[in-house]
Amino acid sequence: MSVDSPGYRTIPTGLPCWVELACYDEAATQRFYSGVFGWRYEVHRDPATPTGRYSISSLDGVPTGGLYQAGTHSAPGWTLHISVPHTANAAEWVEHLGGEVTLGPVAIPKRGSILHAIDACGAPIVFWEAPHDWEFASGAPGTFSGADLNTHDGVAADHFYTKLFSYSCRQVGDGDSIDYAEYLIDREPVLYRYVMGAEYEPDTPPHWLVYFEISPARGTDAAAGQALMLGGSVVLEPYDTPFGRTALLADPDGSVFAVIDHSRVLQGVGRAEVDDPYDD
């Protein structure tokens, strides 16, 4: 992120520093997200992808994420990356804390080093030792807004991430019917963790849900409608939360993501209801 630009900031250790999407049809997927968020794409050579291509999306010239074609045995979907000072050290800690290293560390020319892993609760995650001039857009409409770790084992998830990054963990649900917690750095929330309830199938694998911010002038409902017109789907109709009006959408490949308008905040309720839109 560019420190001097509104809506962008330098990423310290433990903060989300990138998101990328594996897809089946690169051209169709690019058209979809360009329509929903206004992103522009630039193709780069990458011998590690099945096609040898890796596309970087941007908004107003600042990168918003990556896109590549999924391999024959890979599923499409969004992946979250978290910044680390040293991927080699992170690899040791991942295994020490009950996770599994699946790839790396791998040095990428002019882009630092990455480490792919499965965390202690079974969710895929990537750790990135980014270069000093790394840019990643967030905190502005059309850019990354946050991420939820949806898991079946909140205790394992909390232990893994609070030890790995020295996050503090605060329950914002009631801890029983809604087990929803936030991970904080210097008292500022940076990520969230949710224990999946009855609204999920019991065999739903642990995963990260990525959120993107929507402009108040446009709104979540309009973004959901546009996703439908562009060949996507609405997984969960727009609903109000104490964080803003939210909807769960899917692109043409079925990759799920969330959009949120932070100006539409639900008043008069506790934050325990933030991630329970199924509660009648």
N, C-alpha and C positions, 0 to 999 in steps of 0.2 A: 504494500500500500504506500501511497505517497503521503508523507507526513504533512506536506503543505496544502493538500487538497481537502476541502470539506468532505466529510464522510469517509475519509481514509486515515489509517493510522499504522504506525510501525508495529509489527507483531512480535511480542516477547515469547519466551518459552511457555508452552502450555496452552496457547491460543490456536484456534483454527487458522490455518494459513493457506488452504487450498481446497477446492472440491473438483472432482472430475467424474465424468459420466461415460460408462461403457454402453455402446448402442449397437444395433444391428444395421441401421441404414444411416450413414453419416449425413448425407445430404438432406434427407427428410427430417432428421433430428435437429439439424442446424436451422432449418426453416421454422420448425416448431418453436424453439427457444428464441430465435430472432423475433418471431411474432409476439411471443408472450412478454419478453423482457427488453427487446430492442438491441440484443447483443449482435456484434459483428465478429466474424471468425477469420482467423489466419492460420493457415496450414503450415506445420513444421515437419521436418523429417524426424522419424523416431524408429530405429530398427527393432525396438522392443515390442512394438504393436504388430498385430497380424497383417496390417496393410502397409506398414512402414510410415504411417502418417499419425500425427497428433495435432489436433486443432485447439487453439487457444481462443476463447471467447473474450470479448472486452466490451466495456461501456464507457464512452467518452475517453477512449484511449487507455483505460486502466483494466488489466486482466480480471475476469470474473470467474474463470474456471477452465477446465480442460475437457476434451471430448476425443474418444477413440473408438474404433470398431472392436466389439467384443470377439474373443476367439471362439472357436468351434465348441469348446466345452465350457464356455463362460456365459454367465447370465448378465443381461443389461442391468444398470442401476447406478445410483450415485454413491461415491465414496468420499468420506471426510478425511482430511489430512490435518495433523496437529504438529505444531513446531516443536523441535527439540534442538538443544545446542550441539549434540553429537549423536549421530545414529548408531555408532558402534556401542556407545555406552547405553543407549536406549535398548538395544538388542539384548544386552545382558540383563537389564532390569525387567524387560518384558518376560523373559523366561523365568527369572527369579520370582516374579509375582504371579506366576501361573498362566501366562499367556504363551503364545507360540509364534515364532518368527517364520514367515512363509516365503519371504524374499528379501535379500539384501543383508547388510547395507549395499546400495548400488549408487555409484557416483554418476551424475548426469552433467555433461558439459554445460557450464554457465548457469546451472540450475541447482547446484548443491548435491545433496545425497538423500536418498529415500530408503525407508524400511517398511515393508509390508508385514502385517502381523494379524493375529487373532487374539483379542483380549481375553481376560480370564472368564468372561461370561459368554464367550463364543462369537462376538461381533467382529467383523473385519474392520481394520483401521490402518491408516498409513501415517508414519511419522516422518517429518521432513526437516532436514538440516538445511535451511534455505540460505542463499547468498545474502550479503549485506544489503543489496539493492533490490531485494524481493518486493514485488508488488502484488497485491490481492485486494480487490474492491470489497468493501462491506459498509454497512451502516447507511446506505443510501438506496433509494428506490431502484429496483432492478438488479440488486446485488445481494450477496450472502447476508443473512440476518441472524442465524443461529442453527443449532442442531440438537436433537433429542436422541439419546441412546435408549432404544426400546429393548428391554431385556426381561428374562424370566428370573434372574438372580441379582437383585439389587445389592445384596451384601457383597458378592464377588466383584461386581462392577465398581462399587464405591471403594473397596479396598485397593483394587488395581489402580484406579486413576488417582486417588488421593495420595497413594504412596509414590506413584510414578512422577506426579507433577506437584506434589504438596498442595493440592487443592484443599480448600475447606469445603465441607458438604453440609448443606442445609435442606431439611425437609420442608417442602412447600405444599405437599398434600397432607392428608391426615395420618399418613403412615400405615393405614390399615386398608380401608376400601380404595384409597388412592395413594399409591406409593410413588411420589414424584419429588425428585430432589434436584437441587441446582449445585453445580460445582463453581466455586468462586476463587478468584485471585485478588488479594487485597480488598476483600469484601465486595468485589464486582463479579456478578455471574458471567461465566464464559461459555458454559455448556449445561445441558440438562440430562437427567436420567429418569426413565419411567419404567416401572414394572408393569408389563403388559397384563391387562385384565381380561375379563370374559369377552370383550369385544374382539379379541384376537383368537384365532384358532390355536389350540394348545401346541401344535407343531410349528408355529411361526418362528423362524429363526431370529436370533438377536440381530439387530440392525440399527444403523443411524438414519434418522429422518432429517433431511436438510431443509431449512427454511430460507425463502427469499423474500425481500421486502417489496411491498407494493405501494405506489404513490397514493396518498389520500385523494388526490384529484381523480384518480382512476378507480380505486377501490378493489377489494377482494372479489366481489360478486362479478364485476366486469371482467377481471382477469380469468375467473373460472369460466365464464361464458366464452371468452376468446380461446381458451385452451380447447374447449369443445369444438369450436369452428375450425381449429387448426389440426384436428384429428386426434386430440388427446381425450381424456375422460376426467370426470369429477368423482373421486373416490369417496370424499366426504364433503357434503354441501357446506357452504360458508356458515360459520358459527362464531359467536362472540366469546372472547375470553378476557381476563384481566390484562393480558399482554397486547391484545388487538384482535381485529376480525381476521379469522383464519379459514383456510380451505385446504384440503388435501387433494392434489391433482396427480394425474399420470400422463406421461408423454405417449406418443404413438407406440412405443415399445412396451409400455406398461410400467416404466420406471416411475416410482412414486416420489413426490416432493411436496413441500408445503409452501403456501404464500401467506403473507401476513401484512395487514395494514395497521401499524402501531397507533394511528390516530383514533381508531375506533375501539376504545378500551371499555370493557364491561365494568360498570361501577356497582358498588354495594355488595360485592361477593369476595370471599377469600380466594387466595391464589390456589387453594386446594382443588378448584374446579378447572384449572387451566387446561388440563389435558384429558378431560373426561367429557367430551361432547356427546357421548352415548348415554349419559346419565339423564333420565327423564325426570 
